[in-house]
């Protein structure tokens, strides 16, 4: 990894955003970073650790909604950055508000998660909890942002107006292993609103995506519909891979319990399950 002070820029706009990010973090006394090991939270943890040097911890949730391999990678990255990682255990499925999968599911999830992170921070006399939301998130339906605001959680990447493209560029400059990592969201985002989330369904989607990742898709999602249909999203340029491996993919997903295996011709996009929501529903 590269020291954050050694970066040089040709893109003045990105340089300003990066400067703003460092200024925001430098104002803090100490920080607990909610850390998933993804693109956003890894950059945030790296810059926070380098700016504050001490009084920084990474807090990672172990949960049924995140694959074990993602959690293991998060542990490796936190160790590489040199920050203590604290593991917490959240049981989202125990909450009916979450399991019933209403459009505000993410609000209830974030509320529980960040209450836990705040408890860890308070026990260690850490003053601020940080989250890796970025500037692109304000353009999508993100009820979890409401929970962050209610709990006074800071989102420095968003505050510095860093979008996903900016974050990947900075991560590459800093030689972070996540700079080209596929975007990942918790597995609960694979289910249509109103479709109750269960451990069995989460395990099935996780197994399907783990199998498909072996085919080197740059980005993918397995959306679970009606308990018998897998709607697979990959980038348009990767659809040929899917068609080449069609028989193998169909056989495996049928083995996992799906009857119908479909390729979404619109391709991968974040928040595709939100497309059914009206503007009024997104405001509630």
C-alpha positions, 0 to 999 in steps of 0.5 A: 500500500502507498502512503496517502501523502505521496499521491500525485494527481492530474485530475484536479477535481479528484484531488480536491475531493481527496483533500476534502476527505482528509480534512473531514477525517483530520477534524476527528479525535477517534473513529470506529469505521463500519468495515465490510471489506468492500471498495468504499469502506476499505478506502475509508479505513485506510485514509482514516488510519493514516490520518488519525494514526491511533484511536481507530478501529474497524468494526465488522458484522458477522451475519447470515446476510454476508457470505463467510468468504467476504468476512474473511477477506475483510479480516485480511484487509484490516490486518494489512492496513494495520487496524484492530478489527472488532467483530460483532454478531447481528441477527437480522432475521430475528427481527420481523421488520427485517425478515418481512422484507418491506421496502424500508428493510434497509432502515431497520438493518442499519438501525440495528447494525449501527446501534451495535457499532456505537456501543462498541465505540462508546465502550472504547471511548471512541468519539465518532462512528464512520460509514462508507456511503458514497455520493452515488448513494444519494441517487438511489433509494437508500432508506438506510441513510435515514437510520445513519442520520438519526444515529449521527453516523458520519459518512466522510466519502459522501461528505467529500462528494466522492462517487464510486468511480472516484473511490476506485481511482483513489484506491488504485493510487493507494494500491488497495486490493479492493480497487477493482473488486466487484461491488457487493451488497448484502444478500437480502437485496436479492429478494423482491420486497414482500418476499420473506427472507429466510436462512435457506433462501440466503444460503441458496443465493450465496451458493449460486453467486459463489459458483458463478464467481468462478466464471470471472464475471466482473459483476453479478447478482442472482435475484431470487423470485418466487422461490423457483426462479433465478434472474441473473444479472451480469454486465452486458459485455460478460453475457457471452461468458454466460451463454458459453457456460449456459449448460453448466450454469443451468445444471448447477442452479437446478441442483441448488433448487431453482426451476427456472434460470434466466439471464436479465438482458438489461444487465447488472445494475445496482438496486434493480429491486427498487425499480418496482417502487413508486416515487411516493414509496421511496419518500416514505 
